[in-house]
Amino acid sequence: MISRFRTPLPEQGAAASEVIQQMVDKARGGIMRTSGGRSFAWVIGGTLPAALAADWMTSVWDQNAALSACSPAAAAVESVVGSWIKELLGLPVDASFALVTGCQMAHFTCLAAARHHLLAGKGWDVERRGLQGAPNVRVIDVSARHASVDRALRFLGIGTDAVVSMRGERCSSSSLQTVLGSQPDAPTIVLTQAGDIHTGESDAFENVILLARQHGAWVHVDGAFGLWAQASARHRHRVAGVEGADSWATDGHKWLNVPFDSGYAIVARSDAHRASMSTKATYIDSATEMREPLDWTPEWSRRARAFSTYAAIQELGRKGIEKQIDHSCQLASALVDRMGRLPRIEIVSSPVLNQGLIRVKPSNANANQEEHDSATLRVVEHLSQQGESFFQPSRWNDRTVIRVSVCSWQTTEDDIQRAVVAMEQVLRGE
Ligand SMILES: Cc1ncc(COP(=O)(O)O)c(C=O)c1O
């Protein structure tokens, strides 16, 4: 791909249509069909038709969604979309929100609000004084956090060394109580997860939030995809109590099937959110009554990404979103179950939502762990070469596994069957 695209910096321009034609030609073979129905790798959603068209309109309109004065329509749609997302996810109606590029920046936004709130409680104005000399912020992680949370902590100057990891002790109230009580006065963030990327499991929010409240800690939820269980009557119990947290980070570009990039930060304490993000400039009318996106986001100029979320929600409606969540979970279970019936496939984790894990047993019955791992990697490679379905490997509990993730609205029962047949063929050819 690099050799195809790399040319000397062009001295002269070219006709727009020629530029595009050449770009498309060169990209051929290098565009992943990750939004298609048989891509089960990572956690990547598809794109709903209305959301895609809205995204084209967003580019055509080329609005700067920083301020309502720059784009009244973008600011208005953003306000509506924020309320709809809170309603869909069962979060407090008075929570504030920001539309950002993805869950990574949603973590950053939420944790900046947490940092403000906790340090203001200690009489420290972090926006003015920074972190030099500030009370230490302690972070307790009750689950297997996603690496994007670490990166947000790095960006915020809190640092990853501040994290006390309780991984493996998920749901243990007494151990959390002990850790919280060990430094009762420390400003504390408790990290939780709605939907683990490997297993789809979530933390016991009711317990964790209750304990955190008793210690004045801020509870943040990484709900990149799993928070969407809230939109389903069938799966809501998996994240019971999540609405009691202080902040939630989630994505539109995963389970809602909005094109990249689209993430949402939602904060119960809107005062802390605004204090951590808002900014002033001589050319901005700060007397406006409108909700100004700039007051809630880390960006200044920004894409009007509310349009595609608006279109996705309009296209599916609350019922359609619920159906999409339920259908993906059902298909993920079907895929893992049927794969598990194949002779050399072992189910490592059956989906509780839309994520599952399998691995491949080598033909040799006395195989060791390394042979298991290499058989699994080999099969993933062969599946990719075959091209009928797409999976990616991962490491989980010191084992190499194949992740099964169903997020795209395009995945059907037929896709599941085709993926199982593809796996059967690859195993037979081994
Ligand atoms: C659980 C979880 N959290 C956070 C992220 C990061 O999200 P984004 O890529 O939208 O920034 C991901 C991405 O897959 C994820 O699965």
PDBQT file of the ligand as one rigid body, heavy atoms in Angstrom, charges set to zero:
ROOT
HETATM    1  C1  LIG A 501     -14.207  -1.477  26.164  1.00  0.00    +0.000 C 
HETATM    2  C2  LIG A 501     -13.580  -0.436  25.270  1.00  0.00    +0.000 A 
HETATM    3  N1  LIG A 501     -13.261   0.763  25.786  1.00  0.00    +0.000 NA
HETATM    4  C3  LIG A 501     -12.699   1.725  25.038  1.00  0.00    +0.000 A 
HETATM    5  C4  LIG A 501     -12.419   1.527  23.704  1.00  0.00    +0.000 A 
HETATM    6  C5  LIG A 501     -11.801   2.627  22.897  1.00  0.00    +0.000 C 
HETATM    7  O1  LIG A 501     -12.807   3.154  22.091  1.00  0.00    +0.000 OA
HETATM    8  P1  LIG A 501     -12.537   4.097  20.829  1.00  0.00    +0.000 P 
HETATM    9  O2  LIG A 501     -11.757   3.266  19.888  1.00  0.00    +0.000 OA
HETATM   10  O3  LIG A 501     -13.899   4.423  20.338  1.00  0.00    +0.000 OA
HETATM   11  O4  LIG A 501     -11.795   5.291  21.306  1.00  0.00    +0.000 OA
HETATM   12  C6  LIG A 501     -12.732   0.300  23.119  1.00  0.00    +0.000 A 
HETATM   13  C7  LIG A 501     -12.409   0.042  21.699  1.00  0.00    +0.000 C 
HETATM   14  O5  LIG A 501     -12.583  -1.027  21.180  1.00  0.00    +0.000 OA
HETATM   15  C8  LIG A 501     -13.345  -0.702  23.908  1.00  0.00    +0.000 A 
HETATM   16  O6  LIG A 501     -13.709  -1.879  23.390  1.00  0.00    +0.000 OA
ENDROOT
TORSDOF 0
